[in-house]
Amino acid sequence: MHPDDRVLFEKSRPDLSAVQTPKPALPQNTSAHSIDQLLPTELRRHASIGLPGVGQLDLTRHYTRLSRKNFAISTTFYPLGSCTMKYNPAVNETVVTDPGLADIHPYQNEDDLQGALQLIFDLERYLSEISGLAHISLHPAAGAHGELTALMIIREHFRKQGDNERRTVLIPDSAHGTNPASCSLCGFKTVELKSNSEGLVDIDDLRLKIDSNPGGIAALMITNPNTLGLFERRIEEIAKLIHGAGGKVYMDGANLNALMGISRPGDFGVDIMHFNLHKTFSTPHGTGGPGAGPIGVTDELEPYLPIPRVVQEGERYRFEEERPHTIGRTRAYVGNFGVMARAYTYIRALGRDGVRRVGENAVLNANYLRVLLEKHLTVAHPRLCMHEFVLTARRLAKEHGIKATDIAKRLLDLGFHPPTIYFPLIVPEALMIEPTETESKATLDAFAGAFRQIMEEAVSNPDLLHQAPVTTPLTRLDEVRAVKQPELRWRP
Ligand SMILES: *Cc1c(COP(=O)(O)O)cnc(C)c1O
């Protein structure tokens, strides 16, 4: 191993330190503030916790070196379908680190928080305008949390109506795994809806499932565009059927790029939905970083929204806690404020026309790439797509033994982050590709070039594809062993 590749503990020298701790602002060791007095003896640590000692420069180099072994959106094209890291403008970071936004606290006097409360209030209005749903709550901490909050609202709505028999939620078989998980957590029973040969909700199957659950349908959870990147063209008819059965239409709007400024869920029959600010509205995510999964609701469901709400009175904004029908608190305070400030900045920077242009370019880029890649692999549903599309490597697997995973690994050698693979579950050997609206034609062409090379290699050098990646710091992992015997901790 190269000495630079050692972990920090191996590089450690006890006499070095990369940190200079600032002087505390509070008086130290005055009798009232002495740590010794404030902390009970049994909670005090006496032994060293053994942090490694390295110099500042070495620390910087250590982490910079590590980061260069990784694939990142700041270095490579990153066409990960569905959970895509989309555009993350640097100006967002300037805004959120402004002390006026970064150093405030919800328990401060409301008079000192007027700017932040206005930001929350206005962002709710923008999302309302984009979605066509009258009321927004920014509380949920992520997409899945938005799903759960929305389902709690639906459950509470039926409970208040004395209608406790509605326990069934219909979910298409192409849905994101969080949909059925949120249902179970909320005590609903999920019933799967089949997709038809076009990749859309099978209306006959929908009718059948409605008819076999008389008085039992609480909701349909539908993703539109769905995870195949296709717009559910019969959404209004689908919504009518659900409403006719007394249920609510929930939309998973995690990835809203293709619809923004063009088509509004509230206008095509949706009662309640969630957004992912950390996907569509520009917060970097991954590695479990903070997100936000706001929900939008109709007037009918508004009374159940979580507290506190931010309301406007004349020129002033304030928190409102007294709401008799609320489902209560779903998290501390009002949610992940930094993520909201980024989404606000993003929407304000784009303006109404810019938001629509995002939608148009997302669809244009996806279709351009789809047509290029159609020459090399089969598109699961070959027609106009929205912001993403799904390829299947089924034939390649059968004829040449090259699977979706081999293609994904070889893309790493050729300098691209792989797409999402083996999702949605209904497409065998799936590769799900979302180029996003901000990529250039040259990048999309280069990506198609990499696919062409891989298809040639599938014939001329299949062994290479089975071994790939061969140029990365770590080559092909034993994936079974990585799952069964994960070695996640360094030990001396
Ligand atoms: C990402 C995603 C979710 C879940 O969002 P999280 O923020 O990861 O909880 C739900 N549905 C779809 C379609 C998604 O892409």
PDBQT file of the ligand as one rigid body, heavy atoms in Angstrom, charges set to zero:
ROOT
HETATM    1  C1  LIG A 501     -36.377   9.753  -3.904  1.00  0.00    +0.000 C 
HETATM    2  C2  LIG A 501     -37.750   9.311  -4.069  1.00  0.00    +0.000 A 
HETATM    3  C3  LIG A 501     -38.584   9.091  -2.943  1.00  0.00    +0.000 A 
HETATM    4  C4  LIG A 501     -38.097   9.182  -1.503  1.00  0.00    +0.000 C 
HETATM    5  O1  LIG A 501     -37.479  10.388  -1.170  1.00  0.00    +0.000 OA
HETATM    6  P1  LIG A 501     -36.451  10.440   0.065  1.00  0.00    +0.000 P 
HETATM    7  O2  LIG A 501     -36.168  11.897   0.233  1.00  0.00    +0.000 OA
HETATM    8  O3  LIG A 501     -35.263   9.647  -0.348  1.00  0.00    +0.000 OA
HETATM    9  O4  LIG A 501     -37.141   9.858   1.260  1.00  0.00    +0.000 OA
HETATM   10  C5  LIG A 501     -39.886   8.717  -3.170  1.00  0.00    +0.000 A 
HETATM   11  N1  LIG A 501     -40.361   8.531  -4.423  1.00  0.00    +0.000 NA
HETATM   12  C6  LIG A 501     -39.591   8.722  -5.521  1.00  0.00    +0.000 A 
HETATM   13  C7  LIG A 501     -40.193   8.495  -6.881  1.00  0.00    +0.000 C 
HETATM   14  C8  LIG A 501     -38.264   9.100  -5.384  1.00  0.00    +0.000 A 
HETATM   15  O5  LIG A 501     -37.488   9.272  -6.470  1.00  0.00    +0.000 OA
ENDROOT
TORSDOF 0
